[in-house]
Amino acid sequence: MAASYSTATTILLLLLFAFFISFNQTQAGNRNPNSVVLGLTRSSTTFPILKPSKYSRKRLSQVSDMIEPLREVRDGYLLSLNIGTPGQVIQVYMDTGSDLTWVPCGNLSFDCLDCGDSRNDKLIGTFSPSHSSSSFRDTCGSSFCIDIHSSDNSFDTCIEAGCSLSALLKATCSRPCPSFAYSYGEGGLVTGTLTRDNIRVHGSSPDITKDLPRFSFGCVGSTYREPIGIAGFGRGVLSLPSQLGFLQKGFSHCFLAFKYANNPNISSPLFMGDVAVSSNDNLQFTPMLKSPMFPNYYYIGLEAITVGDVSSAQAPLNLREFDSQGNGGMLIDSGTTYTHLPEPFYSRLLSVLQSAITYPRATDVETRTGFDLCYRVPCPNNRFTNDPFPSITFHFLNNVSLVLPQANYFYAMSAPSNSTGVKCLLFQSMDDSNYGPAAVFGNFQQQNVKVVYDLEKERIGFQPMDCAAAAASQGLHKK
C-alpha cells in the first residue's frame, strides 16, 4: 500500500508541474506512436514524458556500407555480433519482424523456459557485461528506454526508476532504465535490461572494421521459447539498421539454400547501406505497404499465386490492404521459417496443387510432420532428381512476379530409400488472420532469391539468384 500511495503522489505532483511548465510554453516530449511491440497491448492512458537528458541523446555515427556473413541453421539465419571491450561474439537470428536486438546474458543465470534441449545447443552463446570495460546500463531518460516501454505501460520510465522530482523536472536523472518484457507474435517472450556497449561491424569488405560506441541492446536473463538472441531489423529506433544509420538507405540479403544448413564453410551475404540498394537494374520492385498497426515492419501486397502455367488462386483483398483497425497485408519476415497463408485461400492453393500432382500421397509423413501435402516421388539410384512438380509463382503489387525455386516449396523430408523419397509442401496455414498480418512470407521461400529493402524509395525488390555463388564472390566461401 505504501509503495502504491507513494507512486500515485509522485505522478500527481509531476502532472501539476508538467501543467505549470506547459503553461510557460515548455512542452514535454511524447511517446513514439510508431513503437509497437508485437503481441503487447498499447495502454490507452498517456502521461507527459520529459525530454531525454543530454547524456542519452548521442546516436551512433553512420557507417556508409556494411557487409556481414549470415550463417544458416535449421530454422533461420544467424548474424554474429561482436559486442564489448574486449569483444564477445554472440550469434543471433536476423529478424525483419521485430526491432529489439538482444543477447543472452550470464553463463549460468540465463534461463530459457520451454526450450527443450536447446540449452545444450552449441549455437547458444552468452554475453557477460562484467567482462566488458565499456558496458553500462542504459538510462531511464534515453529514447531507447522510452521506446521499449512505450507499449507495455503508460508511466514515465524515470518515474518507474525512482528518480527524484527535482531530477525529473531538470531531465537530468541518470537512473538505469527499468527492466523490460518484450513479446513476439508466436508466443515467445524475453525479459531483461537495456544495456549499452561498443559494437564492431565490418565495412565494405571483411578486412575493414569499425567500432561504434553506445549501441543499445537487451541484456536478457530469462526467455520463453527463445533460446537464441535476435537482431531486430525493423524500422524502430531500437533496431540494428536504425542505430547504425541505415534506415535512410536500406539492406539486402541472399539466403543460402537449406542444404547448406549448419555448414560452417559458407555464409549468406548481408549488405547494408549504399552497397545494398545500388546496381539493382534486374530486380522487380513491389511497394512497401504502410501498416497502421505495426508501422515499423515490412509489408507487401500479394495479388495471386499461380500453379504451373494456367491455374491461379486469387488472393483475398486483405492480403494487399488493411482494414480500419490496421489488420491485413503480407508481412515479409526473415524470423519466420515458412510462408503462412490465411484460410480459405490456403485451402484453395492446396486444392489446385493436388489437381496438378499425380504422385501418391504420403499421408503418414503428413501426420508425423504436420505438413499438409507430402508425396512419394521416384528416386533412381536413391538420388533425388528435379521432379516435375508444377511451378509456383507469387504475384505481388506493381506487376511483380516471383517464380519460386522448386526447393523453396517442395522439400525432401529424409534421404531416399528403395528408390523412393518423400517431399512435402513447406507452406502452412495462418493460425489467426483476423488480427495483425493476414499472411507471412517466410525465410524458407526467400532462399536463392536476392531480396532488397530499399527504404529510401519505400519498396522491396526480388531477383532469383544462386546465393552460394554470390557468397563465393564476396569471399564468404571457405575452401
VMD Tcl script that draws the C-alpha trace (Angstrom):
set ca {
  {0.00 0.00 0.00}
  {2.79 2.41 0.86}
  {4.54 1.90 -2.46}
  {1.29 2.43 -4.39}
  {0.47 5.60 -2.48}
  {3.98 6.95 -2.98}
  {3.86 6.30 -6.73}
  {0.43 7.91 -7.12}
  {1.54 11.00 -5.19}
  {4.66 11.36 -7.32}
  {2.61 11.10 -10.51}
  {0.13 13.72 -9.28}
  {2.93 16.15 -8.41}
  {4.57 15.55 -11.74}
  {1.33 16.26 -13.59}
  {0.88 19.55 -11.70}
  {4.43 20.60 -12.50}
  {4.04 19.48 -16.12}
  {0.91 21.63 -16.43}
  {2.78 24.61 -14.99}
  {5.69 24.06 -17.37}
  {3.44 23.71 -20.41}
  {1.67 26.91 -19.40}
  {5.06 28.59 -19.76}
  {5.47 27.08 -23.24}
  {7.94 24.39 -22.27}
  {6.47 21.14 -23.58}
  {7.49 17.62 -22.73}
  {8.21 15.11 -25.47}
  {5.59 12.50 -26.38}
  {5.94 8.78 -26.72}
  {6.79 7.49 -30.15}
  {3.43 6.46 -31.66}
  {5.19 4.14 -34.11}
  {6.72 1.96 -31.41}
  {4.62 -1.17 -31.09}
  {5.94 -4.46 -29.75}
  {4.30 -7.41 -31.47}
  {1.93 -9.09 -29.05}
  {1.76 -6.33 -26.45}
  {-1.29 -4.12 -25.99}
  {-0.83 -0.36 -26.05}
  {-2.22 1.35 -22.98}
  {-4.93 3.92 -23.68}
  {-3.80 6.22 -20.87}
  {-0.88 8.56 -21.53}
  {1.25 10.75 -19.27}
  {3.65 13.52 -20.25}
  {7.22 12.31 -20.75}
  {10.10 14.63 -20.11}
  {12.80 15.10 -22.71}
  {15.73 12.68 -22.53}
  {18.74 14.07 -20.75}
  {21.74 15.36 -22.65}
  {23.62 12.20 -21.70}
  {21.22 10.00 -23.70}
  {20.89 11.94 -26.94}
  {24.06 10.80 -28.67}
  {23.41 8.42 -31.55}
  {25.79 6.13 -33.37}
  {27.81 7.51 -36.24}
  {26.52 6.35 -39.59}
  {28.52 3.71 -41.45}
  {28.44 4.14 -45.23}
  {28.43 0.42 -46.04}
  {28.41 -2.86 -44.18}
  {28.82 -6.49 -45.29}
  {28.27 -9.29 -42.79}
  {28.02 -13.07 -43.21}
  {24.83 -14.90 -42.22}
  {25.16 -18.49 -41.08}
  {22.24 -20.75 -41.95}
  {20.72 -23.04 -39.34}
  {17.64 -25.26 -39.50}
  {15.09 -22.51 -38.95}
  {16.74 -19.18 -39.76}
  {19.90 -17.18 -40.38}
  {22.40 -16.18 -37.72}
  {24.35 -12.93 -37.57}
  {27.47 -12.73 -35.39}
  {27.51 -9.65 -33.14}
  {30.87 -8.51 -31.76}
  {29.97 -6.63 -28.59}
  {32.06 -5.26 -25.72}
  {35.67 -4.43 -24.87}
  {37.29 -6.85 -25.46}
  {34.78 -8.12 -27.99}
  {32.46 -11.01 -27.19}
  {30.99 -12.72 -30.28}
  {27.35 -13.75 -29.91}
  {25.29 -15.37 -32.68}
  {21.73 -14.07 -33.03}
  {18.88 -14.56 -35.50}
  {18.36 -11.89 -38.17}
  {14.71 -10.84 -37.78}
  {12.99 -8.28 -40.01}
  {9.79 -8.78 -37.99}
  {10.98 -7.08 -34.77}
  {13.03 -4.11 -33.56}
  {14.89 -5.06 -30.41}
  {18.37 -6.56 -30.63}
  {19.03 -8.78 -27.61}
  {21.59 -11.32 -26.47}
  {21.51 -13.95 -23.70}
  {23.34 -12.66 -20.64}
  {25.04 -14.64 -17.89}
  {26.61 -18.06 -18.30}
  {24.75 -19.96 -15.58}
  {22.00 -17.44 -14.87}
  {20.47 -17.36 -18.38}
  {17.24 -19.33 -18.24}
  {15.16 -20.42 -21.24}
  {11.73 -21.88 -20.42}
  {10.06 -24.40 -22.73}
  {13.13 -24.57 -24.96}
  {13.60 -28.35 -24.89}
  {17.22 -29.43 -25.15}
  {18.35 -26.19 -26.80}
  {20.35 -25.26 -23.72}
  {22.90 -27.79 -24.97}
  {22.96 -26.22 -28.44}
  {26.47 -25.09 -29.35}
  {24.98 -22.06 -31.14}
  {23.94 -20.53 -27.85}
  {26.47 -18.00 -26.56}
  {26.05 -15.63 -23.65}
  {27.27 -12.08 -23.10}
  {28.90 -11.05 -19.82}
  {28.66 -7.28 -19.12}
  {31.11 -7.63 -16.22}
  {33.80 -8.78 -18.65}
  {33.45 -5.67 -20.84}
  {35.08 -2.44 -19.74}
  {32.73 -0.37 -21.96}
  {29.40 -1.87 -20.85}
  {26.83 0.11 -18.85}
  {23.08 0.13 -18.23}
  {21.02 2.48 -20.38}
  {19.39 5.36 -18.53}
  {15.69 5.84 -17.87}
  {15.53 9.03 -19.95}
  {17.08 7.66 -23.14}
  {14.98 7.44 -26.30}
  {15.64 3.69 -26.41}
  {14.33 3.15 -22.87}
  {11.23 5.22 -23.62}
  {10.63 3.27 -26.82}
  {10.91 -0.23 -25.35}
  {8.49 0.68 -22.55}
  {6.03 2.66 -24.71}
  {3.78 -0.33 -25.47}
  {3.54 -2.07 -22.12}
  {2.76 0.76 -19.70}
  {1.68 4.39 -19.53}
  {4.13 5.68 -16.93}
  {7.23 7.75 -17.43}
  {10.26 5.45 -17.33}
  {12.15 7.70 -14.93}
  {9.20 7.72 -12.53}
  {9.37 3.94 -12.54}
  {13.11 4.12 -11.97}
  {12.53 6.14 -8.79}
  {14.07 9.46 -9.83}
  {13.63 12.46 -7.58}
  {11.16 15.15 -8.58}
  {13.98 17.66 -8.94}
  {15.84 15.37 -11.35}
  {12.63 14.73 -13.30}
  {11.94 18.42 -13.80}
  {15.52 19.09 -14.88}
  {15.62 15.95 -17.10}
  {18.93 15.00 -15.50}
  {18.02 11.67 -13.92}
  {20.64 9.04 -14.73}
  {18.99 6.09 -13.03}
  {19.05 2.81 -15.00}
  {16.26 2.02 -17.42}
  {13.71 -0.28 -15.73}
  {13.69 -3.94 -16.73}
  {11.57 -4.74 -19.78}
  {9.46 -7.58 -21.17}
  {9.34 -7.99 -24.97}
  {6.98 -10.45 -26.66}
  {6.79 -11.96 -30.13}
  {3.80 -12.84 -32.29}
  {4.31 -16.61 -31.99}
  {4.25 -16.56 -28.19}
  {7.91 -16.03 -27.37}
  {8.81 -13.70 -24.51}
  {12.10 -12.25 -23.23}
  {12.86 -10.19 -20.13}
  {16.00 -8.24 -19.38}
  {17.70 -4.89 -19.02}
  {18.60 -2.34 -21.67}
  {22.38 -2.13 -21.95}
  {24.86 -0.07 -23.95}
  {28.24 -1.17 -25.23}
  {30.64 -0.98 -28.10}
  {29.75 -2.94 -31.26}
  {32.19 -3.80 -34.06}
  {30.94 -4.14 -37.64}
  {32.55 -4.91 -40.98}
  {32.73 -2.24 -43.65}
  {32.66 -2.66 -47.42}
  {34.95 -5.70 -47.13}
  {35.68 -8.30 -44.42}
  {39.08 -6.66 -43.80}
  {37.56 -3.31 -42.79}
  {36.04 -2.97 -39.33}
  {34.66 -0.06 -37.36}
  {33.85 0.24 -33.68}
  {30.67 2.09 -32.78}
  {30.13 3.02 -29.11}
  {26.94 3.15 -27.04}
  {24.98 0.58 -29.04}
  {21.74 -0.15 -27.16}
  {20.57 -3.76 -26.82}
  {18.71 -6.05 -24.47}
  {20.77 -7.99 -21.95}
  {18.33 -10.86 -21.42}
  {18.39 -13.23 -18.46}
  {15.12 -15.12 -18.96}
  {13.21 -16.18 -22.05}
  {10.22 -18.27 -23.03}
  {10.68 -20.32 -26.24}
  {13.53 -18.03 -27.37}
  {16.85 -19.84 -26.82}
  {18.97 -17.71 -29.16}
  {19.33 -13.92 -29.31}
  {17.79 -11.77 -32.05}
  {18.98 -8.84 -34.16}
  {15.91 -6.75 -34.91}
  {15.87 -5.30 -38.44}
  {12.61 -3.35 -38.18}
  {12.27 0.41 -38.59}
  {12.04 1.37 -34.91}
  {14.73 3.32 -33.08}
  {16.00 0.18 -31.32}
  {16.66 -1.85 -34.48}
  {20.15 -2.64 -35.72}
  {19.76 -0.75 -39.06}
  {18.30 2.24 -37.23}
  {21.14 2.52 -34.71}
  {23.78 2.04 -37.42}
  {22.19 4.76 -39.56}
  {20.93 2.61 -42.44}
  {17.21 3.46 -42.40}
  {17.86 6.23 -44.93}
  {19.24 3.64 -47.40}
  {18.38 0.01 -46.78}
  {19.75 -3.51 -46.71}
  {19.66 -6.72 -48.74}
  {20.31 -10.42 -48.29}
  {20.64 -13.57 -50.36}
  {19.70 -16.58 -48.22}
  {21.53 -19.82 -48.97}
  {19.53 -22.93 -49.83}
  {18.53 -25.19 -46.94}
  {21.09 -27.84 -47.95}
  {23.80 -25.55 -46.56}
  {22.26 -25.51 -43.06}
  {24.89 -25.85 -40.33}
  {27.69 -25.78 -42.91}
  {30.43 -23.62 -41.34}
  {32.28 -23.19 -44.65}
  {29.79 -20.94 -46.44}
  {27.67 -17.98 -45.36}
  {24.88 -15.90 -46.85}
  {25.81 -12.29 -47.70}
  {24.07 -9.47 -45.84}
  {24.58 -5.95 -47.26}
  {23.64 -2.67 -45.59}
  {23.87 0.89 -46.90}
  {24.63 2.11 -50.44}
  {26.06 -1.25 -51.49}
  {22.71 -2.90 -50.74}
  {20.49 -0.68 -52.88}
  {22.77 0.20 -55.82}
  {23.08 -1.72 -59.11}
  {19.66 -3.32 -58.92}
  {18.66 -3.00 -62.58}
  {17.49 -6.63 -62.82}
  {15.25 -6.58 -59.78}
  {11.47 -6.27 -59.74}
  {10.25 -3.93 -57.03}
  {6.94 -4.03 -55.22}
  {5.88 -1.16 -52.95}
  {6.08 -1.41 -49.18}
  {2.66 -1.16 -47.58}
  {2.41 1.05 -44.51}
  {0.70 -0.83 -41.70}
  {-1.13 1.48 -39.27}
  {-0.90 -1.26 -36.62}
  {2.79 -2.19 -36.99}
  {4.45 0.66 -38.92}
  {7.98 -0.48 -38.03}
  {7.74 -3.72 -40.03}
  {7.77 -4.57 -43.71}
  {4.55 -5.38 -45.57}
  {3.95 -6.20 -49.22}
  {0.77 -6.86 -51.21}
  {0.02 -10.30 -52.67}
  {-2.43 -10.44 -55.60}
  {-2.36 -14.13 -56.61}
  {-0.42 -17.38 -56.63}
  {-0.10 -19.25 -59.92}
  {0.45 -23.02 -60.03}
  {2.03 -24.16 -63.29}
  {1.20 -22.08 -66.33}
  {-2.55 -21.63 -66.00}
  {-4.04 -22.48 -62.61}
  {-4.24 -19.41 -60.40}
  {-5.52 -18.77 -56.88}
  {-6.60 -15.14 -56.47}
  {-5.56 -13.69 -53.14}
  {-8.21 -12.06 -50.95}
  {-8.24 -8.29 -50.70}
  {-6.84 -8.30 -47.15}
  {-3.51 -9.59 -48.47}
  {-2.86 -6.21 -50.08}
  {-4.96 -3.81 -47.98}
  {-5.50 -3.02 -44.31}
  {-8.83 -2.71 -42.54}
  {-9.81 0.21 -40.32}
  {-8.00 -1.34 -37.33}
  {-4.79 -1.96 -39.31}
  {-5.18 -5.72 -39.81}
  {-4.11 -7.26 -43.13}
  {-1.24 -7.21 -45.59}
  {1.56 -9.74 -46.08}
  {4.44 -9.40 -43.63}
  {7.84 -10.29 -45.09}
  {9.71 -11.79 -42.17}
  {13.18 -13.34 -42.01}
  {12.39 -14.52 -38.49}
  {9.54 -16.83 -39.61}
  {10.61 -20.05 -41.28}
  {7.70 -20.94 -43.57}
  {5.21 -18.85 -45.51}
  {1.80 -18.71 -43.81}
  {-1.39 -18.06 -45.80}
  {-4.91 -17.40 -44.49}
  {-7.96 -19.61 -44.89}
  {-9.76 -20.27 -47.19}
  {-7.07 -19.01 -49.60}
  {-4.59 -21.58 -48.28}
  {-7.00 -24.48 -48.84}
  {-7.72 -23.29 -52.38}
  {-4.00 -23.35 -53.13}
  {-3.74 -26.90 -51.76}
  {-6.66 -27.94 -53.95}
  {-5.02 -26.51 -57.08}
  {-1.76 -28.29 -56.27}
  {-3.46 -31.63 -55.62}
  {-5.18 -31.42 -59.02}
  {-1.84 -30.83 -60.75}
  {0.25 -33.50 -58.98}
  {-0.11 -37.22 -59.76}
  {2.38 -38.70 -57.26}
  {0.90 -40.84 -54.46}
  {0.29 -39.02 -51.17}
  {2.45 -39.82 -48.15}
  {-0.25 -39.33 -45.53}
  {1.80 -40.99 -42.80}
  {4.51 -38.37 -43.24}
  {1.87 -35.62 -43.20}
  {0.61 -36.90 -39.84}
  {4.12 -37.10 -38.41}
  {5.42 -33.74 -39.66}
  {2.28 -31.59 -39.63}
  {2.72 -30.54 -43.26}
  {-0.41 -30.73 -45.40}
  {0.85 -32.09 -48.74}
  {3.52 -34.80 -48.90}
  {4.21 -37.03 -51.91}
  {6.25 -40.14 -52.64}
  {8.49 -39.45 -55.61}
  {10.70 -41.84 -57.59}
  {14.43 -41.63 -56.81}
  {16.54 -43.60 -59.32}
  {19.69 -44.91 -57.61}
  {18.30 -43.45 -54.38}
  {19.01 -39.91 -55.52}
  {16.53 -37.05 -55.74}
  {16.13 -35.55 -59.19}
  {14.37 -32.43 -60.47}
  {10.86 -33.79 -60.06}
  {8.18 -32.42 -62.40}
  {6.30 -30.58 -59.67}
  {4.34 -27.61 -61.04}
  {5.97 -24.21 -60.64}
  {4.66 -21.78 -58.03}
  {4.67 -18.05 -58.81}
  {3.86 -15.27 -56.34}
  {2.29 -12.19 -57.91}
  {2.87 -9.02 -55.88}
  {1.65 -5.47 -56.43}
  {3.21 -3.45 -59.28}
  {3.18 -6.47 -61.66}
  {5.98 -8.22 -59.79}
  {6.12 -11.99 -60.38}
  {8.47 -14.17 -58.36}
  {8.88 -17.77 -59.56}
  {9.99 -19.73 -56.51}
  {12.85 -22.19 -56.89}
  {11.34 -25.67 -56.51}
  {13.43 -26.42 -53.41}
  {11.70 -23.45 -51.74}
  {8.33 -25.18 -51.58}
  {8.65 -28.98 -52.07}
  {11.49 -30.29 -49.93}
  {12.79 -33.77 -49.08}
  {11.89 -34.92 -45.58}
  {14.63 -37.57 -45.41}
  {17.13 -39.46 -47.52}
  {15.51 -41.71 -50.16}
  {15.34 -45.48 -49.75}
  {14.19 -48.30 -52.04}
  {14.35 -45.80 -54.95}
  {11.64 -43.66 -53.34}
  {11.66 -40.43 -51.35}
  {9.15 -38.08 -49.75}
  {8.81 -34.38 -50.44}
  {6.43 -32.05 -48.61}
  {4.97 -28.64 -49.32}
  {6.55 -26.23 -46.84}
  {3.71 -23.74 -46.63}
  {1.44 -23.51 -43.60}
  {-1.95 -22.13 -42.68}
  {-2.13 -18.81 -40.82}
  {-3.42 -19.52 -37.32}
  {-5.26 -16.23 -36.85}
  {-5.58 -14.00 -39.90}
  {-8.14 -11.69 -38.26}
  {-5.55 -9.84 -36.16}
  {-2.27 -8.36 -37.35}
  {-0.81 -9.50 -40.69}
  {-3.08 -11.62 -42.89}
  {-0.10 -13.63 -44.21}
  {3.65 -14.02 -43.68}
  {6.32 -14.51 -46.36}
  {8.89 -16.67 -44.55}
  {12.63 -17.10 -44.97}
  {12.41 -20.61 -46.47}
  {10.60 -19.22 -49.52}
  {13.25 -16.45 -49.80}
  {16.15 -18.88 -50.37}
  {18.19 -18.33 -53.53}
  {16.43 -15.01 -54.00}
  {18.11 -11.65 -53.67}
  {15.82 -9.52 -51.51}
  {16.43 -5.76 -51.37}
  {14.84 -3.50 -48.77}
  {15.08 -0.10 -50.47}
  {13.99 2.04 -47.53}
  {14.68 5.35 -49.25}
  {12.18 4.57 -52.04}
  {9.82 2.51 -49.84}
  {9.97 -0.67 -51.92}
  {11.16 -4.29 -51.78}
  {12.91 -5.97 -54.70}
  {13.21 -9.64 -55.69}
  {15.56 -11.44 -58.05}
  {16.13 -15.24 -58.19}
  {19.85 -15.86 -57.77}
  {22.39 -18.54 -56.91}
  {23.16 -17.31 -53.40}
  {26.06 -19.72 -52.97}
  {27.77 -18.14 -55.99}
  {27.02 -14.68 -54.57}
  {28.60 -15.72 -51.28}
  {31.70 -17.01 -53.05}
  {32.08 -13.72 -54.94}
  {32.17 -11.90 -51.60}
  {34.79 -14.21 -50.14}
  {32.27 -15.89 -47.83}
  {33.02 -19.42 -49.06}
  {35.84 -21.17 -47.24}
  {37.68 -23.77 -49.30}
}
mol new
graphics top color blue
foreach p $ca { graphics top sphere $p radius 0.5 }
foreach p [lrange $ca 0 end-1] q [lrange $ca 1 end] { graphics top cylinder $p $q radius 0.2 }
display resetview
